[in-house]
């Protein structure tokens, strides 16, 4: 029996897609005044953790729909929480690295559009994981009502 996607998994899927798109867009842009423009995207440094974890989160959301039973033993809130933690940790570390190198320039937003999308995506993923952790586990059809 297949179940609906639910609010938590929907937020995780949307956030993961935003973070994936953000991984390919610039996370920093510098040197416009000197003529040598330097850009970097989310595939540099620990930003790669955001990319990999986002792909795995999407796979985790889709896994039950790919099985014949409509269920997956990996489709647990703790699995989503661990992957989200890896992605958020990678994002935080990369932001701190950029900040320590004096390369973090968030304004105007078009200079770091990818970073803004990754941050928005991770916020949605965190909200989705919170929703999953707060929901009650489904009752087994074999378990009697109390």
KEVO-587950 format. One record per residue: chain; x, y negated, z negated of N, C-alpha, C in turn. Coordinates in steps of 0.2 Angstrom, whole numbers, plus 5000, padded with zeros to 4 digits. Atoms other than C-alpha are relative to their C-alpha. Example, Ala and Ser with C-alpha at 12.3 -4.5 7.8 and 13.67 -1.06 7.14 Angstrom:
{mol: A | n_px: 5004 | n_py: 5006 | n_pz: 5000 | ca_px: 5062 | ca_py: 5022 | ca_pz: 4961 | c_px: 5004 | c_py: 4994 | c_pz: 5000}
{mol: A | n_px: 4996 | n_py: 5006 | n_pz: 5001 | ca_px: 5068 | ca_py: 5005 | ca_pz: 4964 | c_px: 4996 | c_py: 4995 | c_pz: 4997}
This chain:
{mol: A | n_px: 5004 | n_py: 5006 | n_pz: 5000 | ca_px: 5000 | ca_py: 5000 | ca_pz: 5000 | c_px: 5004 | c_py: 4994 | c_pz: 5000}
{mol: A | n_px: 4996 | n_py: 5006 | n_pz: 5000 | ca_px: 5008 | ca_py: 4984 | ca_pz: 5005 | c_px: 4996 | c_py: 4994 | c_pz: 4996}
{mol: A | n_px: 5002 | n_py: 5005 | n_pz: 5004 | ca_px: 5006 | ca_py: 4969 | ca_pz: 4994 | c_px: 5001 | c_py: 4993 | c_pz: 5004}
{mol: A | n_px: 4999 | n_py: 5007 | n_pz: 4997 | ca_px: 5005 | ca_py: 4950 | ca_pz: 4998 | c_px: 5007 | c_py: 4998 | c_pz: 4998}
{mol: A | n_px: 4994 | n_py: 5003 | n_pz: 5001 | ca_px: 5021 | ca_py: 4940 | ca_pz: 4999 | c_px: 5001 | c_py: 4997 | c_pz: 4993}
{mol: A | n_px: 5000 | n_py: 5003 | n_pz: 5006 | ca_px: 5017 | ca_py: 4930 | ca_pz: 4984 | c_px: 5003 | c_py: 4993 | c_pz: 5000}
{mol: A | n_px: 4997 | n_py: 5007 | n_pz: 5000 | ca_px: 5022 | ca_py: 4912 | ca_pz: 4979 | c_px: 5007 | c_py: 5000 | c_pz: 4999}
{mol: A | n_px: 4993 | n_py: 5000 | n_pz: 5001 | ca_px: 5039 | ca_py: 4917 | ca_pz: 4972 | c_px: 5004 | c_py: 5002 | c_pz: 5006}
{mol: A | n_px: 4996 | n_py: 4997 | n_pz: 4994 | ca_px: 5045 | ca_py: 4927 | ca_pz: 4987 | c_px: 4999 | c_py: 4995 | c_pz: 5006}
{mol: A | n_px: 5001 | n_py: 5006 | n_pz: 4994 | ca_px: 5038 | ca_py: 4913 | ca_pz: 4999 | c_px: 5005 | c_py: 4995 | c_pz: 4998}
{mol: A | n_px: 4995 | n_py: 5005 | n_pz: 5001 | ca_px: 5048 | ca_py: 4900 | ca_pz: 4990 | c_px: 5007 | c_py: 5002 | c_pz: 5001}
{mol: A | n_px: 4994 | n_py: 4997 | n_pz: 4999 | ca_px: 5063 | ca_py: 4911 | ca_pz: 4990 | c_px: 5002 | c_py: 5001 | c_pz: 5008}
{mol: A | n_px: 4999 | n_py: 5000 | n_pz: 4993 | ca_px: 5061 | ca_py: 4914 | ca_pz: 5009 | c_px: 5001 | c_py: 4994 | c_pz: 5003}
{mol: A | n_px: 4999 | n_py: 5007 | n_pz: 4997 | ca_px: 5059 | ca_py: 4896 | ca_pz: 5013 | c_px: 5007 | c_py: 4997 | c_pz: 4998}
{mol: A | n_px: 4994 | n_py: 5002 | n_pz: 5002 | ca_px: 5073 | ca_py: 4891 | ca_pz: 5002 | c_px: 5006 | c_py: 5003 | c_pz: 5003}
{mol: A | n_px: 4994 | n_py: 4996 | n_pz: 4996 | ca_px: 5085 | ca_py: 4904 | ca_pz: 5010 | c_px: 5001 | c_py: 4998 | c_pz: 5007}
{mol: A | n_px: 4999 | n_py: 5003 | n_pz: 4993 | ca_px: 5081 | ca_py: 4898 | ca_pz: 5027 | c_px: 5003 | c_py: 4993 | c_pz: 5000}
{mol: A | n_px: 4997 | n_py: 5007 | n_pz: 5001 | ca_px: 5084 | ca_py: 4880 | ca_pz: 5022 | c_px: 5008 | c_py: 5000 | c_pz: 4999}
{mol: A | n_px: 4993 | n_py: 5000 | n_pz: 5001 | ca_px: 5101 | ca_py: 4885 | ca_pz: 5015 | c_px: 5004 | c_py: 5003 | c_pz: 5006}
{mol: A | n_px: 4997 | n_py: 4998 | n_pz: 4994 | ca_px: 5105 | ca_py: 4895 | ca_pz: 5030 | c_px: 5001 | c_py: 4995 | c_pz: 5006}
{mol: A | n_px: 4999 | n_py: 5005 | n_pz: 4995 | ca_px: 5102 | ca_py: 4881 | ca_pz: 5042 | c_px: 5005 | c_py: 4995 | c_pz: 4997}
{mol: A | n_px: 4995 | n_py: 5005 | n_pz: 5003 | ca_px: 5112 | ca_py: 4869 | ca_pz: 5030 | c_px: 5007 | c_py: 5003 | c_pz: 5000}
{mol: A | n_px: 4994 | n_py: 4997 | n_pz: 4999 | ca_px: 5126 | ca_py: 4881 | ca_pz: 5031 | c_px: 5004 | c_py: 4998 | c_pz: 5006}
{mol: A | n_px: 4997 | n_py: 5001 | n_pz: 4993 | ca_px: 5129 | ca_py: 4877 | ca_pz: 5049 | c_px: 5001 | c_py: 4992 | c_pz: 5001}
{mol: A | n_px: 4999 | n_py: 5007 | n_pz: 4999 | ca_px: 5127 | ca_py: 4858 | ca_pz: 5047 | c_px: 5005 | c_py: 4997 | c_pz: 4996}
{mol: A | n_px: 4995 | n_py: 5003 | n_pz: 5004 | ca_px: 5140 | ca_py: 4846 | ca_pz: 5040 | c_px: 4999 | c_py: 4999 | c_pz: 4993}
{mol: A | n_px: 5001 | n_py: 5001 | n_pz: 5008 | ca_px: 5143 | ca_py: 4846 | ca_pz: 5021 | c_px: 5004 | c_py: 4994 | c_pz: 4998}
{mol: A | n_px: 4996 | n_py: 5006 | n_pz: 5001 | ca_px: 5156 | ca_py: 4832 | ca_pz: 5023 | c_px: 5002 | c_py: 4997 | c_pz: 5006}
{mol: A | n_px: 4997 | n_py: 5003 | n_pz: 4994 | ca_px: 5161 | ca_py: 4820 | ca_pz: 5036 | c_px: 5004 | c_py: 4994 | c_pz: 4997}
{mol: A | n_px: 4995 | n_py: 5006 | n_pz: 5002 | ca_px: 5176 | ca_py: 4808 | ca_pz: 5033 | c_px: 5004 | c_py: 4998 | c_pz: 5006}
{mol: A | n_px: 4995 | n_py: 5003 | n_pz: 4995 | ca_px: 5188 | ca_py: 4797 | ca_pz: 5043 | c_px: 4997 | c_py: 4997 | c_pz: 5005}
{mol: A | n_px: 5003 | n_py: 5004 | n_pz: 4995 | ca_px: 5175 | ca_py: 4788 | ca_pz: 5053 | c_px: 5004 | c_py: 4993 | c_pz: 5002}
{mol: A | n_px: 4997 | n_py: 5006 | n_pz: 4999 | ca_px: 5185 | ca_py: 4772 | ca_pz: 5051 | c_px: 5007 | c_py: 5001 | c_pz: 5003}
{mol: A | n_px: 4993 | n_py: 4999 | n_pz: 4997 | ca_px: 5202 | ca_py: 4779 | ca_pz: 5055 | c_px: 5000 | c_py: 5003 | c_pz: 5007}
{mol: A | n_px: 5000 | n_py: 4998 | n_pz: 4993 | ca_px: 5196 | ca_py: 4787 | ca_pz: 5071 | c_px: 5001 | c_py: 5008 | c_pz: 5000}
{mol: A | n_px: 5000 | n_py: 4993 | n_pz: 5001 | ca_px: 5200 | ca_py: 4805 | ca_pz: 5065 | c_px: 4995 | c_py: 5003 | c_pz: 4996}
{mol: A | n_px: 5005 | n_py: 4998 | n_pz: 5004 | ca_px: 5184 | ca_py: 4812 | ca_pz: 5060 | c_px: 5001 | c_py: 5007 | c_pz: 4998}
{mol: A | n_px: 4999 | n_py: 4993 | n_pz: 5003 | ca_px: 5185 | ca_py: 4827 | ca_pz: 5048 | c_px: 4993 | c_py: 5002 | c_pz: 4998}
{mol: A | n_px: 5007 | n_py: 4997 | n_pz: 5003 | ca_px: 5169 | ca_py: 4838 | ca_pz: 5045 | c_px: 5002 | c_py: 5007 | c_pz: 4998}
{mol: A | n_px: 5000 | n_py: 4993 | n_pz: 5002 | ca_px: 5166 | ca_py: 4854 | ca_pz: 5036 | c_px: 4993 | c_py: 5002 | c_pz: 4999}
{mol: A | n_px: 5007 | n_py: 4997 | n_pz: 5002 | ca_px: 5151 | ca_py: 4865 | ca_pz: 5034 | c_px: 5000 | c_py: 5004 | c_pz: 4995}
{mol: A | n_px: 5000 | n_py: 4996 | n_pz: 5006 | ca_px: 5145 | ca_py: 4877 | ca_pz: 5022 | c_px: 5003 | c_py: 5007 | c_pz: 5001}
{mol: A | n_px: 4997 | n_py: 4994 | n_pz: 4999 | ca_px: 5155 | ca_py: 4891 | ca_pz: 5029 | c_px: 5008 | c_py: 4999 | c_pz: 4998}
{mol: A | n_px: 4993 | n_py: 5001 | n_pz: 5003 | ca_px: 5171 | ca_py: 4883 | ca_pz: 5021 | c_px: 5000 | c_py: 5001 | c_pz: 4993}
{mol: A | n_px: 4999 | n_py: 5000 | n_pz: 5007 | ca_px: 5177 | ca_py: 4887 | ca_pz: 5004 | c_px: 4994 | c_py: 5005 | c_pz: 4997}
{mol: A | n_px: 5005 | n_py: 4996 | n_pz: 5004 | ca_px: 5164 | ca_py: 4894 | ca_pz: 4991 | c_px: 4993 | c_py: 4999 | c_pz: 5003}
{mol: A | n_px: 5006 | n_py: 5001 | n_pz: 4997 | ca_px: 5150 | ca_py: 4888 | ca_pz: 5002 | c_px: 4998 | c_py: 5006 | c_pz: 5004}
{mol: A | n_px: 5001 | n_py: 4993 | n_pz: 4997 | ca_px: 5151 | ca_py: 4905 | ca_pz: 5011 | c_px: 4996 | c_py: 5004 | c_pz: 4995}
{mol: A | n_px: 5004 | n_py: 4996 | n_pz: 5005 | ca_px: 5143 | ca_py: 4912 | ca_pz: 4995 | c_px: 4993 | c_py: 4998 | c_pz: 5001}
{mol: A | n_px: 5007 | n_py: 5002 | n_pz: 4998 | ca_px: 5127 | ca_py: 4902 | ca_pz: 4999 | c_px: 4998 | c_py: 5003 | c_pz: 5006}
{mol: A | n_px: 5002 | n_py: 4996 | n_pz: 4994 | ca_px: 5127 | ca_py: 4909 | ca_pz: 5016 | c_px: 4998 | c_py: 5007 | c_pz: 4999}
{mol: A | n_px: 5001 | n_py: 4993 | n_pz: 5001 | ca_px: 5129 | ca_py: 4927 | ca_pz: 5011 | c_px: 4994 | c_py: 5002 | c_pz: 4996}
{mol: A | n_px: 5006 | n_py: 4999 | n_pz: 5005 | ca_px: 5117 | ca_py: 4926 | ca_pz: 4996 | c_px: 4994 | c_py: 4999 | c_pz: 5004}
{mol: A | n_px: 5006 | n_py: 5001 | n_pz: 4997 | ca_px: 5104 | ca_py: 4918 | ca_pz: 5007 | c_px: 4998 | c_py: 5005 | c_pz: 5005}
{mol: A | n_px: 5002 | n_py: 4995 | n_pz: 4996 | ca_px: 5105 | ca_py: 4931 | ca_pz: 5020 | c_px: 4997 | c_py: 5006 | c_pz: 4996}
{mol: A | n_px: 5002 | n_py: 4994 | n_pz: 5004 | ca_px: 5104 | ca_py: 4945 | ca_pz: 5007 | c_px: 4993 | c_py: 4999 | c_pz: 4996}
{mol: A | n_px: 5007 | n_py: 5001 | n_pz: 5003 | ca_px: 5089 | ca_py: 4936 | ca_pz: 4998 | c_px: 4995 | c_py: 5001 | c_pz: 5006}
{mol: A | n_px: 5005 | n_py: 4999 | n_pz: 4995 | ca_px: 5080 | ca_py: 4936 | ca_pz: 5015 | c_px: 4999 | c_py: 5007 | c_pz: 5001}
{mol: A | n_px: 5000 | n_py: 4993 | n_pz: 4999 | ca_px: 5084 | ca_py: 4954 | ca_pz: 5017 | c_px: 4996 | c_py: 5004 | c_pz: 4995}
{mol: A | n_px: 5004 | n_py: 4997 | n_pz: 5006 | ca_px: 5077 | ca_py: 4958 | ca_pz: 5000 | c_px: 4993 | c_py: 4998 | c_pz: 5000}
{mol: A | n_px: 5007 | n_py: 5001 | n_pz: 5000 | ca_px: 5061 | ca_py: 4949 | ca_pz: 5003 | c_px: 4997 | c_py: 5004 | c_pz: 5006}
{mol: A | n_px: 5002 | n_py: 4997 | n_pz: 4994 | ca_px: 5059 | ca_py: 4958 | ca_pz: 5020 | c_px: 5000 | c_py: 5008 | c_pz: 4999}
{mol: A | n_px: 4999 | n_py: 4992 | n_pz: 5001 | ca_px: 5064 | ca_py: 4976 | ca_pz: 5013 | c_px: 4994 | c_py: 5004 | c_pz: 4999}
{mol: A | n_px: 5006 | n_py: 4996 | n_pz: 5001 | ca_px: 5047 | ca_py: 4981 | ca_pz: 5007 | c_px: 4996 | c_py: 5001 | c_pz: 5006}
{mol: A | n_px: 5004 | n_py: 5000 | n_pz: 4993 | ca_px: 5039 | ca_py: 4977 | ca_pz: 5024 | c_px: 5003 | c_py: 5004 | c_pz: 5005}
{mol: A | n_px: 4997 | n_py: 4995 | n_pz: 4995 | ca_px: 5052 | ca_py: 4988 | ca_pz: 5033 | c_px: 4999 | c_py: 5007 | c_pz: 4998}
{mol: A | n_px: 5001 | n_py: 4993 | n_pz: 5002 | ca_px: 5048 | ca_py: 5003 | ca_pz: 5023 | c_px: 4993 | c_py: 5003 | c_pz: 5002}
{mol: A | n_px: 5007 | n_py: 4997 | n_pz: 4998 | ca_px: 5034 | ca_py: 5015 | ca_pz: 5027 | c_px: 4995 | c_py: 5000 | c_pz: 4994}
{mol: A | n_px: 5004 | n_py: 5000 | n_pz: 5006 | ca_px: 5028 | ca_py: 5015 | ca_pz: 5009 | c_px: 4998 | c_py: 4993 | c_pz: 4998}
{mol: A | n_px: 5001 | n_py: 5007 | n_pz: 5002 | ca_px: 5028 | ca_py: 4996 | ca_pz: 5007 | c_px: 5003 | c_py: 4998 | c_pz: 4994}
{mol: A | n_px: 4996 | n_py: 5001 | n_pz: 5006 | ca_px: 5039 | ca_py: 4997 | ca_pz: 4992 | c_px: 5007 | c_py: 5001 | c_pz: 5001}
{mol: A | n_px: 4993 | n_py: 4999 | n_pz: 5000 | ca_px: 5057 | ca_py: 4995 | ca_pz: 4988 | c_px: 5003 | c_py: 5000 | c_pz: 4993}
{mol: A | n_px: 4997 | n_py: 5000 | n_pz: 5006 | ca_px: 5067 | ca_py: 5000 | ca_pz: 4973 | c_px: 5004 | c_py: 4994 | c_pz: 4998}
{mol: A | n_px: 4996 | n_py: 5006 | n_pz: 5001 | ca_px: 5078 | ca_py: 4984 | ca_pz: 4975 | c_px: 4996 | c_py: 4994 | c_pz: 4999}
{mol: A | n_px: 5004 | n_py: 5006 | n_pz: 5000 | ca_px: 5063 | ca_py: 4972 | ca_pz: 4976 | c_px: 4998 | c_py: 4999 | c_pz: 4992}
{mol: A | n_px: 5001 | n_py: 5002 | n_pz: 5007 | ca_px: 5065 | ca_py: 4967 | ca_pz: 4957 | c_px: 5002 | c_py: 4993 | c_pz: 4999}
{mol: A | n_px: 4998 | n_py: 5007 | n_pz: 5001 | ca_px: 5065 | ca_py: 4950 | ca_pz: 4950 | c_px: 5008 | c_py: 4999 | c_pz: 4998}
{mol: A | n_px: 4993 | n_py: 5001 | n_pz: 5002 | ca_px: 5083 | ca_py: 4953 | ca_pz: 4942 | c_px: 5004 | c_py: 5000 | c_pz: 5007}
{mol: A | n_px: 4996 | n_py: 5000 | n_pz: 4994 | ca_px: 5090 | ca_py: 4957 | ca_pz: 4960 | c_px: 4999 | c_py: 4993 | c_pz: 5003}
{mol: A | n_px: 5001 | n_py: 5007 | n_pz: 4997 | ca_px: 5083 | ca_py: 4940 | ca_pz: 4966 | c_px: 5004 | c_py: 4995 | c_pz: 4996}
{mol: A | n_px: 4996 | n_py: 5004 | n_pz: 5005 | ca_px: 5090 | ca_py: 4932 | ca_pz: 4950 | c_px: 5008 | c_py: 5000 | c_pz: 5001}
{mol: A | n_px: 4993 | n_py: 4999 | n_pz: 4999 | ca_px: 5107 | ca_py: 4939 | ca_pz: 4953 | c_px: 5003 | c_py: 4997 | c_pz: 5006}
{mol: A | n_px: 4998 | n_py: 5003 | n_pz: 4994 | ca_px: 5108 | ca_py: 4934 | ca_pz: 4971 | c_px: 5000 | c_py: 4992 | c_pz: 5000}
{mol: A | n_px: 5001 | n_py: 5007 | n_pz: 5001 | ca_px: 5101 | ca_py: 4917 | ca_pz: 4967 | c_px: 5006 | c_py: 4997 | c_pz: 4996}
{mol: A | n_px: 4995 | n_py: 5002 | n_pz: 5004 | ca_px: 5114 | ca_py: 4915 | ca_pz: 4954 | c_px: 5007 | c_py: 4999 | c_pz: 5003}
{mol: A | n_px: 4994 | n_py: 5000 | n_pz: 4996 | ca_px: 5128 | ca_py: 4919 | ca_pz: 4966 | c_px: 5000 | c_py: 4994 | c_pz: 5005}
{mol: A | n_px: 5000 | n_py: 5006 | n_pz: 4995 | ca_px: 5122 | ca_py: 4906 | ca_pz: 4979 | c_px: 5000 | c_py: 4994 | c_pz: 4996}
{mol: A | n_px: 5000 | n_py: 5007 | n_pz: 5004 | ca_px: 5119 | ca_py: 4892 | ca_pz: 4966 | c_px: 5007 | c_py: 4999 | c_pz: 4997}
{mol: A | n_px: 4994 | n_py: 5000 | n_pz: 5003 | ca_px: 5136 | ca_py: 4896 | ca_pz: 4958 | c_px: 5005 | c_py: 4998 | c_pz: 5006}
{mol: A | n_px: 4995 | n_py: 5002 | n_pz: 4995 | ca_px: 5145 | ca_py: 4895 | ca_pz: 4975 | c_px: 4998 | c_py: 4992 | c_pz: 5002}
{mol: A | n_px: 5002 | n_py: 5007 | n_pz: 4998 | ca_px: 5135 | ca_py: 4878 | ca_pz: 4979 | c_px: 5003 | c_py: 4996 | c_pz: 4995}
{mol: A | n_px: 4998 | n_py: 5004 | n_pz: 5005 | ca_px: 5140 | ca_py: 4871 | ca_pz: 4962 | c_px: 5008 | c_py: 4999 | c_pz: 5001}
{mol: A | n_px: 4993 | n_py: 5000 | n_pz: 5000 | ca_px: 5158 | ca_py: 4876 | ca_pz: 4964 | c_px: 5003 | c_py: 4996 | c_pz: 5006}
{mol: A | n_px: 4998 | n_py: 5003 | n_pz: 4994 | ca_px: 5159 | ca_py: 4869 | ca_pz: 4982 | c_px: 4999 | c_py: 4992 | c_pz: 4999}
{mol: A | n_px: 5002 | n_py: 5007 | n_pz: 5001 | ca_px: 5151 | ca_py: 4852 | ca_pz: 4976 | c_px: 5006 | c_py: 4997 | c_pz: 4995}
{mol: A | n_px: 4995 | n_py: 5002 | n_pz: 5004 | ca_px: 5164 | ca_py: 4851 | ca_pz: 4962 | c_px: 5007 | c_py: 4999 | c_pz: 5003}
{mol: A | n_px: 4994 | n_py: 5000 | n_pz: 4996 | ca_px: 5178 | ca_py: 4855 | ca_pz: 4974 | c_px: 5000 | c_py: 4993 | c_pz: 5004}
{mol: A | n_px: 5001 | n_py: 5006 | n_pz: 4996 | ca_px: 5172 | ca_py: 4841 | ca_pz: 4986 | c_px: 5001 | c_py: 4994 | c_pz: 4996}
{mol: A | n_px: 5000 | n_py: 5006 | n_pz: 5005 | ca_px: 5170 | ca_py: 4829 | ca_pz: 4971 | c_px: 5007 | c_py: 4999 | c_pz: 4998}
{mol: A | n_px: 4993 | n_py: 5000 | n_pz: 5003 | ca_px: 5188 | ca_py: 4833 | ca_pz: 4964 | c_px: 5005 | c_py: 4997 | c_pz: 5006}
{mol: A | n_px: 4996 | n_py: 5002 | n_pz: 4994 | ca_px: 5195 | ca_py: 4830 | ca_pz: 4982 | c_px: 4998 | c_py: 4993 | c_pz: 5002}
{mol: A | n_px: 5002 | n_py: 5007 | n_pz: 4998 | ca_px: 5186 | ca_py: 4813 | ca_pz: 4983 | c_px: 4997 | c_py: 5000 | c_pz: 5007}
{mol: A | n_px: 5003 | n_py: 4999 | n_pz: 4994 | ca_px: 5177 | ca_py: 4820 | ca_pz: 4998 | c_px: 4992 | c_py: 5001 | c_pz: 5000}
{mol: A | n_px: 5008 | n_py: 4999 | n_pz: 5001 | ca_px: 5159 | ca_py: 4821 | ca_pz: 4991 | c_px: 4997 | c_py: 4993 | c_pz: 5002}
{mol: A | n_px: 5004 | n_py: 5006 | n_pz: 4998 | ca_px: 5149 | ca_py: 4808 | ca_pz: 5000 | c_px: 4993 | c_py: 5001 | c_pz: 5002}
{mol: A | n_px: 5007 | n_py: 4998 | n_pz: 4999 | ca_px: 5131 | ca_py: 4811 | ca_pz: 4999 | c_px: 4996 | c_py: 4994 | c_pz: 5003}
{mol: A | n_px: 5004 | n_py: 5005 | n_pz: 4997 | ca_px: 5125 | ca_py: 4794 | ca_pz: 5005 | c_px: 5004 | c_py: 4997 | c_pz: 5006}
{mol: A | n_px: 5006 | n_py: 4998 | n_pz: 4997 | ca_px: 5120 | ca_py: 4791 | ca_pz: 5019 | c_px: 4999 | c_py: 5007 | c_pz: 5001}
{mol: A | n_px: 5001 | n_py: 4993 | n_pz: 4999 | ca_px: 5112 | ca_py: 4808 | ca_pz: 5020 | c_px: 5002 | c_py: 5003 | c_pz: 5006}
{mol: A | n_px: 4998 | n_py: 4996 | n_pz: 4994 | ca_px: 5116 | ca_py: 4811 | ca_pz: 5038 | c_px: 5008 | c_py: 5002 | c_pz: 5000}
{mol: A | n_px: 4993 | n_py: 4998 | n_pz: 5001 | ca_px: 5135 | ca_py: 4812 | ca_pz: 5033 | c_px: 5000 | c_py: 5007 | c_pz: 4997}
{mol: A | n_px: 5000 | n_py: 4993 | n_pz: 5003 | ca_px: 5131 | ca_py: 4828 | ca_pz: 5023 | c_px: 4993 | c_py: 5003 | c_pz: 5000}
{mol: A | n_px: 5007 | n_py: 4997 | n_pz: 4999 | ca_px: 5114 | ca_py: 4834 | ca_pz: 5030 | c_px: 5000 | c_py: 5007 | c_pz: 4998}
{mol: A | n_px: 5000 | n_py: 4993 | n_pz: 5002 | ca_px: 5119 | ca_py: 4852 | ca_pz: 5027 | c_px: 5001 | c_py: 5001 | c_pz: 4993}
{mol: A | n_px: 4999 | n_py: 4999 | n_pz: 5008 | ca_px: 5124 | ca_py: 4850 | ca_pz: 5009 | c_px: 4993 | c_py: 4998 | c_pz: 4997}
{mol: A | n_px: 5007 | n_py: 5002 | n_pz: 5003 | ca_px: 5107 | ca_py: 4841 | ca_pz: 5006 | c_px: 4995 | c_py: 5006 | c_pz: 5001}
{mol: A | n_px: 5004 | n_py: 4994 | n_pz: 4998 | ca_px: 5098 | ca_py: 4856 | ca_pz: 5015 | c_px: 5001 | c_py: 5006 | c_pz: 4995}
{mol: A | n_px: 4998 | n_py: 4995 | n_pz: 5004 | ca_px: 5108 | ca_py: 4868 | ca_pz: 5005 | c_px: 4997 | c_py: 4999 | c_pz: 4992}
{mol: A | n_px: 5003 | n_py: 5002 | n_pz: 5007 | ca_px: 5103 | ca_py: 4859 | ca_pz: 4988 | c_px: 4993 | c_py: 5001 | c_pz: 5000}
{mol: A | n_px: 5007 | n_py: 5000 | n_pz: 5000 | ca_px: 5085 | ca_py: 4858 | ca_pz: 4993 | c_px: 4998 | c_py: 5008 | c_pz: 5000}
{mol: A | n_px: 5002 | n_py: 4993 | n_pz: 4999 | ca_px: 5085 | ca_py: 4877 | ca_pz: 4998 | c_px: 5001 | c_py: 5003 | c_pz: 4993}
{mol: A | n_px: 4999 | n_py: 4997 | n_pz: 5007 | ca_px: 5093 | ca_py: 4882 | ca_pz: 4981 | c_px: 4995 | c_py: 4998 | c_pz: 4995}
{mol: A | n_px: 5005 | n_py: 5002 | n_pz: 5004 | ca_px: 5081 | ca_py: 4872 | ca_pz: 4972 | c_px: 4993 | c_py: 5004 | c_pz: 5001}
{mol: A | n_px: 5005 | n_py: 4996 | n_pz: 4998 | ca_px: 5067 | ca_py: 4881 | ca_pz: 4981 | c_px: 5001 | c_py: 5008 | c_pz: 4997}
{mol: A | n_px: 4999 | n_py: 4993 | n_pz: 5002 | ca_px: 5075 | ca_py: 4898 | ca_pz: 4978 | c_px: 5000 | c_py: 5001 | c_pz: 4992}
{mol: A | n_px: 5001 | n_py: 5000 | n_pz: 5007 | ca_px: 5077 | ca_py: 4894 | ca_pz: 4959 | c_px: 4993 | c_py: 5000 | c_pz: 4998}
{mol: A | n_px: 5007 | n_py: 5001 | n_pz: 5002 | ca_px: 5059 | ca_py: 4889 | ca_pz: 4958 | c_px: 4996 | c_py: 5007 | c_pz: 5001}
{mol: A | n_px: 5003 | n_py: 4993 | n_pz: 4998 | ca_px: 5054 | ca_py: 4906 | ca_pz: 4967 | c_px: 5002 | c_py: 5005 | c_pz: 4995}
{mol: A | n_px: 4998 | n_py: 4995 | n_pz: 5005 | ca_px: 5065 | ca_py: 4916 | ca_pz: 4955 | c_px: 4997 | c_py: 4999 | c_pz: 4994}
{mol: A | n_px: 5004 | n_py: 5002 | n_pz: 5007 | ca_px: 5057 | ca_py: 4907 | ca_pz: 4940 | c_px: 4993 | c_py: 5003 | c_pz: 5001}
{mol: A | n_px: 5007 | n_py: 4997 | n_pz: 4999 | ca_px: 5040 | ca_py: 4912 | ca_pz: 4947 | c_px: 5000 | c_py: 5007 | c_pz: 5000}
{mol: A | n_px: 5000 | n_py: 4993 | n_pz: 5000 | ca_px: 5045 | ca_py: 4930 | ca_pz: 4950 | c_px: 5001 | c_py: 5003 | c_pz: 4993}
{mol: A | n_px: 4999 | n_py: 4998 | n_pz: 5007 | ca_px: 5052 | ca_py: 4931 | ca_pz: 4932 | c_px: 4994 | c_py: 4999 | c_pz: 4996}
{mol: A | n_px: 5006 | n_py: 5002 | n_pz: 5004 | ca_px: 5036 | ca_py: 4924 | ca_pz: 4925 | c_px: 4994 | c_py: 5004 | c_pz: 5002}
{mol: A | n_px: 5006 | n_py: 4996 | n_pz: 4998 | ca_px: 5024 | ca_py: 4936 | ca_pz: 4934 | c_px: 5000 | c_py: 5007 | c_pz: 4996}
{mol: A | n_px: 5000 | n_py: 4993 | n_pz: 5003 | ca_px: 5018 | ca_py: 4952 | ca_pz: 4926 | c_px: 5001 | c_py: 5005 | c_pz: 5005}
{mol: A | n_px: 4999 | n_py: 4995 | n_pz: 4996 | ca_px: 5023 | ca_py: 4968 | ca_pz: 4933 | c_px: 4994 | c_py: 5003 | c_pz: 5002}
{mol: A | n_px: 5006 | n_py: 4997 | n_pz: 4997 | ca_px: 5010 | ca_py: 4977 | ca_pz: 4944 | c_px: 4998 | c_py: 5006 | c_pz: 4996}
{mol: A | n_px: 5002 | n_py: 4994 | n_pz: 5003 | ca_px: 5000 | ca_py: 4990 | ca_pz: 4935 | c_px: 5000 | c_py: 5006 | c_pz: 5004}
{mol: A | n_px: 5000 | n_py: 4994 | n_pz: 4997 | ca_px: 5002 | ca_py: 5008 | ca_pz: 4940 | c_px: 4993 | c_py: 5002 | c_pz: 5001}
{mol: A | n_px: 5007 | n_py: 4997 | n_pz: 5000 | ca_px: 4986 | ca_py: 5016 | ca_pz: 4947 | c_px: 4999 | c_py: 5006 | c_pz: 4996}
{mol: A | n_px: 5001 | n_py: 4994 | n_pz: 5005 | ca_px: 4990 | ca_py: 5031 | ca_pz: 4936 | c_px: 5000 | c_py: 4998 | c_pz: 4993}
{mol: A | n_px: 5000 | n_py: 5002 | n_pz: 5007 | ca_px: 4991 | ca_py: 5021 | ca_pz: 4920 | c_px: 4993 | c_py: 4997 | c_pz: 4998}
{mol: A | n_px: 5007 | n_py: 5002 | n_pz: 5002 | ca_px: 4974 | ca_py: 5019 | ca_pz: 4911 | c_px: 5000 | c_py: 4993 | c_pz: 4997}
{mol: A | n_px: 5001 | n_py: 5007 | n_pz: 5003 | ca_px: 4967 | ca_py: 5002 | ca_pz: 4906 | c_px: 5000 | c_py: 5000 | c_pz: 4993}
{mol: A | n_px: 5000 | n_py: 5000 | n_pz: 5008 | ca_px: 4969 | ca_py: 4997 | ca_pz: 4888 | c_px: 4994 | c_py: 4996 | c_pz: 4998}
